[in-house]
Amino acid sequence: MTILDQTHDAALRSWVPGADGHPDFPIQNLPLGVFSPAGGAPRAGIAIGDHILDLTALLATGLLQGEAARAAEAAGGGALNALLALGAGPRRALRAQASELLREGAAERDRIAPLLHEASACTLHLPARIGDYTDFYVGIHHAENIGKQFRPDNPLLPNYKHVPIGYHGRASSIRPSGTPVRRPRGQSKAPDAAAPSFGPSARLDLELELGVWIGPGNELGTPIPIGEAQDHIAGYCLLNDWSARDIQAWEYQPLGPFLAKNFASTISPWIVTPEALAPFRIAPAARPEGDPAPLPYLLDEADQGSGALDLSLDVLLVTPGLREAGLPPHRVSASNARHMYWTVGQMVAHHASGGCNLQPGDLLGTGTISGPDRTACGSLVEATLGGREPLRLASGEERRFLEDGDEIILRARGLREGFAPIGFGECRAVILGAVA
């Protein structure tokens, strides 16, 4: 597991205006991404406060040395796949040298200041070319909440506590935060209808997830041992895996999600590295008495000691009525990543256990991360009990599911006494009406 070092020091200050105390990107974070300055081509950058440090320009100064320079060189070309493939060593070296250059009192300040761009004037892109996307189902409270709506006496299927459940999703429709989402059309069948119909989804929903970026891959046919799984994780983001519940209910048997999930997924554009998240690692929640122990290929002492993350996760809803009245967003959920039943390491190890070859830039989703009560539901189908109990908003509006013009905002923060809080940046998108 990643160790703590001087880059995590809560007393560190940066000469970059607005970086100290920034809610997401203080100097203790330094996430990686791809951005375009006004009129410029996509390039790699590091977020610091309300600015972005141009990595390509920084490399050209000669201030980066050794493995850090190797990492910055690999980050060229408008996608970070080659950097992710290098693994933790070069990534950690880049973080350490960037921290030195950006901290208060750095002698190189005057050379680096011109390489900063105001984030508000830049366009953010997907940070890597996503070859494959797999969505898991490791949020046990979400699985129980959904299961209770169909099987009140037996909400979890027999395999849930033995195997990290997942399915292969669609990588081509993943978009960065801020990209609108078009309401999908599809086939659905109302319970009292004699036959299915085709049209816009009437039960459009969000899903609060973490995204996991794969770094170094594995050869086809060669599993990743659970004890080495963390070496293959390059970082994290927020993920909203939108779901059309009415389409999903009709199509998902016997092969699982299809059109109900492949129309769009939204991610936050910054890769928050495992190094930045080191202060927020915790042991997974103890399994309830009577639950099966993970099979040996999913069990590792280090992973059980600190393989989980303590991250607050929030879902906010902005509706046309709230917007017009000047009212703040409605909080749908306040959850935490600690509510995952399986660790990310177990997800990676299981994914590759049959010989599947993961590749740099692949994206894994955790599945919806809900907490144990109604205030921590990571989807509307849970928060409204399948639409039976709508959310009542300060604007006088009600919501069972998402309507056109609604906007969902996901946020995540790491908070631990003695360490600087860090965040992920927003993952947001507004819903547009279906194509006629």
Residue pairs with C-beta under 8 A, 6 or more apart in sequence:
1 230
1 278
1 281
1 302
1 305
1 306
1 307
2 88
2 230
2 274
2 275
2 277
2 278
2 281
3 278
4 278
4 279
5 96
6 12
6 96
6 99
7 28
7 30
7 95
7 96
7 99
7 275
8 28
8 278
8 279
8 419
8 420
9 28
10 28
10 418
10 419
10 420
12 27
12 28
12 99
12 103
12 104
12 420
13 20
13 27
13 103
13 104
14 20
14 26
14 27
14 48
14 49
14 102
14 103
14 104
15 102
15 103
15 104
15 105
15 106
15 109
16 27
16 48
16 49
16 51
16 102
16 116
17 49
17 50
17 51
18 49
18 50
18 51
19 25
19 26
19 27
19 48
19 49
19 51
19 102
20 26
20 27
20 49
22 49
22 50
23 413
23 421
23 423
24 47
24 413
24 422
24 423
24 424
24 425
25 31
25 47
25 48
25 49
25 50
25 270
25 422
25 423
25 425
26 49
26 420
26 421
26 422
27 48
27 99
27 102
27 103
27 420
28 276
28 419
28 420
28 422
29 47
29 272
29 276
29 422
29 423
30 46
30 47
30 48
30 95
30 98
30 99
30 102
30 273
30 276
31 46
31 47
31 235
31 270
31 271
31 272
31 273
31 276
31 424
31 425
32 44
32 45
32 46
32 75
32 80
32 83
32 127
32 235
32 270
32 271
32 273
33 44
33 45
33 46
33 47
33 52
33 80
33 124
33 125
33 127
33 269
33 270
33 271
34 42
34 43
34 44
34 45
34 78
34 79
34 80
34 124
34 125
34 126
34 127
34 128
34 269
35 42
35 43
35 45
35 52
35 117
35 119
35 122
35 123
35 124
35 125
36 42
36 43
36 122
36 123
36 125
37 54
37 117
37 121
37 122
38 121
38 122
41 78
42 78
42 79
42 125
43 54
43 55
43 56
43 76
43 78
44 54
44 55
44 56
44 72
44 75
44 76
44 78
44 80
44 83
45 52
45 53
45 54
45 55
45 117
46 52
46 53
46 55
46 98
47 53
47 119
47 270
47 425
48 102
48 116
50 118
50 119
50 120
51 116
51 117
51 118
51 119
52 116
52 117
52 118
52 119
52 122
53 98
53 102
53 112
53 115
53 116
54 115
54 116
54 117
55 72
55 75
56 72
56 75
56 76
57 115
58 64
58 72
58 98
58 101
58 112
58 115
59 69
59 72
59 73
61 111
61 112
61 115
63 97
63 101
63 108
63 111
63 112
64 72
64 94
64 97
65 97
66 93
67 89
67 90
67 93
67 94
68 90
68 93
68 94
68 96
68 97
68 98
70 86
70 90
70 93
71 83
71 86
71 90
71 91
71 93
71 94
72 94
74 82
74 83
74 85
74 86
74 90
75 82
75 83
76 82
78 125
79 126
79 127
79 128
79 129
79 361
80 127
80 128
80 271
80 361
81 128
81 129
81 360
81 361
82 360
83 90
83 91
84 128
84 213
84 214
84 215
84 216
84 234
84 235
84 271
84 360
84 361
85 215
85 216
85 217
85 360
86 215
86 216
87 215
87 216
87 231
88 215
88 231
88 274
88 275
91 215
91 234
91 273
91 275
92 275
95 273
95 275
95 276
100 106
101 108
101 112
102 112
106 112
124 176
124 177
124 178
124 269
124 270
125 176
125 269
126 174
126 175
126 176
126 267
126 269
127 213
127 237
127 269
127 270
127 271
128 213
128 271
128 360
128 361
129 361
130 171
130 174
130 361
130 362
130 363
131 171
131 359
131 361
131 362
132 168
132 171
132 358
132 359
132 362
132 363
133 168
133 169
133 170
133 171
133 174
133 265
133 362
133 363
133 364
133 365
134 166
134 167
134 168
134 169
134 351
134 362
134 363
134 364
134 365
135 166
135 167
135 169
135 209
135 241
135 257
135 261
135 364
135 365
135 367
136 164
136 165
136 166
136 342
136 347
136 364
136 365
136 366
136 367
137 143
137 160
137 164
137 165
137 166
137 367
138 164
138 165
138 340
138 341
138 342
138 347
138 366
138 367
139 339
139 340
139 341
139 366
139 367
139 368
139 369
139 370
139 378
140 156
140 160
140 339
140 340
140 341
141 339
141 370
141 371
141 372
141 376
142 367
142 368
142 369
142 370
142 377
142 378
142 379
142 382
143 155
143 156
143 160
143 341
143 367
144 155
144 156
145 155
145 370
145 377
145 382
146 155
146 381
146 382
147 154
147 155
147 156
147 157
148 155
149 381
149 385
149 386
159 165
160 341
161 287
161 291
161 292
161 341
162 292
162 295
163 350
164 298
164 342
164 346
164 347
164 350
165 367
166 347
166 350
166 351
166 364
166 367
167 256
167 257
169 241
169 257
169 261
169 262
169 265
169 365
170 261
170 262
170 265
171 363
173 262
173 263
173 264
173 265
174 264
174 265
174 266
174 267
174 363
175 181
175 264
175 265
175 266
175 267
175 429
176 266
176 267
176 268
176 269
177 238
177 266
177 267
177 268
177 269
177 425
177 426
177 427
177 428
177 429
178 428
178 429
179 266
179 429
180 429
180 430
180 431
180 432
181 242
181 263
181 264
181 266
181 429
181 430
181 431
181 432
182 263
182 264
182 432
182 433
182 434
182 435
183 200
183 201
183 204
183 404
183 431
183 432
183 433
183 434
184 200
184 201
184 204
184 244
184 247
184 259
184 260
184 263
184 264
184 434
185 198
185 199
185 200
185 201
185 434
185 435
186 198
186 199
186 201
186 244
186 247
186 251
186 259
186 260
187 196
187 197
187 198
187 247
187 250
187 251
187 259
188 196
188 197
188 199
188 201
188 202
188 246
188 247
188 249
188 250
189 195
189 196
189 197
189 250
196 250
199 434
200 433
200 434
201 244
201 245
201 246
201 247
201 260
201 434
202 246
202 401
203 244
203 245
203 246
203 381
203 387
203 400
203 401
204 242
204 243
204 244
204 245
204 401
204 402
204 431
205 242
205 243
205 244
205 245
205 379
205 380
205 381
205 401
205 402
206 240
206 242
206 243
206 315
206 332
206 378
206 379
206 380
206 402
206 408
206 410
207 239
207 240
207 241
207 242
207 243
207 367
207 368
207 378
207 379
208 240
208 313
208 315
208 333
208 335
208 368
208 369
208 370
208 378
208 379
208 410
209 238
209 239
209 240
209 241
209 365
209 366
209 367
209 368
209 369
209 378
210 236
210 237
210 238
210 239
210 309
210 311
210 313
210 337
210 344
210 365
210 366
210 369
210 412
211 236
211 237
211 238
211 239
211 267
211 268
211 363
211 364
211 365
211 366
212 233
212 235
212 236
212 344
212 347
212 348
212 363
212 364
212 365
212 366
213 233
213 234
213 235
213 236
213 237
213 271
213 361
213 362
213 363
214 232
214 233
214 234
214 348
214 358
214 359
214 360
214 361
214 362
214 363
214 364
215 231
215 232
215 233
215 234
215 235
215 360
216 231
216 232
216 360
217 232
217 357
217 358
217 359
217 360
217 362
218 224
218 232
218 352
218 357
218 358
219 357
220 355
220 356
220 357
221 355
221 357
222 352
222 355
222 357
223 297
223 349
223 352
223 353
223 354
223 355
224 232
224 348
224 349
224 351
224 352
224 353
224 358
225 297
225 349
226 297
226 298
226 299
226 300
226 303
226 345
226 346
226 349
227 300
227 302
227 303
229 300
229 303
229 344
229 345
229 346
229 348
229 349
230 274
230 302
230 303
230 307
230 345
232 348
232 358
233 274
233 344
233 345
233 348
234 271
234 273
234 274
234 360
235 271
235 272
235 273
235 274
236 271
236 272
236 274
236 277
236 309
236 424
237 267
237 268
237 269
237 270
237 271
237 272
237 424
237 427
238 267
238 268
238 410
238 411
238 412
238 424
238 425
238 426
238 427
239 265
239 266
239 267
239 268
239 363
239 365
239 366
239 427
240 265
240 266
240 267
240 408
240 410
240 427
240 429
241 261
241 265
241 365
241 368
242 261
242 263
242 264
242 265
242 266
243 257
243 260
243 261
243 379
243 381
244 259
244 260
244 261
244 263
245 260
245 381
245 401
247 259
247 260
248 257
248 260
248 261
251 257
251 258
251 259
251 260
252 258
252 260
264 429
265 365
266 427
266 428
266 429
267 363
267 427
268 410
268 412
268 424
268 425
268 426
268 427
269 425
270 424
270 425
272 422
272 424
276 422
277 309
277 311
277 414
277 422
279 414
279 416
279 419
280 309
280 310
280 311
280 414
280 415
280 416
280 419
281 306
281 307
281 308
281 309
281 310
282 306
282 308
282 309
282 310
282 338
283 304
283 305
283 306
283 307
283 308
284 303
284 304
284 307
284 308
284 340
284 343
285 308
285 338
285 339
285 341
287 293
293 299
294 346
297 349
297 350
297 353
298 342
298 346
298 349
298 350
300 307
300 345
303 343
303 345
303 346
307 343
307 344
307 345
307 346
308 337
308 338
308 340
308 343
309 337
309 338
309 344
309 414
310 336
310 337
310 338
310 414
310 415
310 416
311 336
311 337
311 338
311 412
311 413
311 414
312 334
312 335
312 336
312 412
312 413
312 414
312 415
313 333
313 334
313 335
313 336
313 337
313 369
313 378
313 410
313 411
313 412
314 331
314 333
314 334
314 335
314 410
314 411
314 412
315 331
315 332
315 333
315 335
315 378
315 408
315 409
315 410
316 329
316 330
316 331
316 332
316 408
316 409
316 410
316 411
317 329
317 330
317 331
317 332
317 391
317 393
317 399
317 406
317 407
317 408
317 409
318 329
318 330
318 406
318 407
318 408
318 409
319 330
319 393
319 395
319 397
319 399
319 403
319 405
319 406
319 407
320 405
320 406
321 327
321 393
321 395
321 396
321 397
322 328
322 329
322 330
322 393
322 394
322 395
322 397
324 395
325 394
325 395
327 394
327 395
329 409
330 391
330 393
330 394
332 377
332 380
332 383
332 391
333 370
333 371
333 375
333 376
333 377
333 378
333 383
334 371
334 375
334 376
335 369
335 370
335 371
335 376
335 377
335 378
336 369
336 371
336 376
337 366
337 369
337 412
339 369
339 370
339 371
339 372
339 376
340 366
340 369
342 350
344 364
344 366
347 364
347 366
348 358
348 364
351 358
351 364
352 358
368 378
368 379
368 382
369 378
370 376
370 377
370 378
370 379
370 382
371 377
374 382
374 383
377 383
380 387
380 391
380 399
380 400
380 401
380 402
381 387
381 401
383 391
384 390
384 391
384 399
384 400
384 401
387 400
387 401
390 398
390 399
390 400
391 398
391 399
391 400
392 398
393 399
399 406
402 408
402 431
403 431
404 431
404 432
404 433
405 430
405 431
406 430
406 431
407 428
407 429
407 430
407 431
408 428
408 429
408 431
409 426
409 427
409 428
410 426
410 427
410 428
411 423
411 424
411 426
411 427
412 423
412 424
413 421
413 422
413 423
413 424
414 421
414 422
414 423
415 421
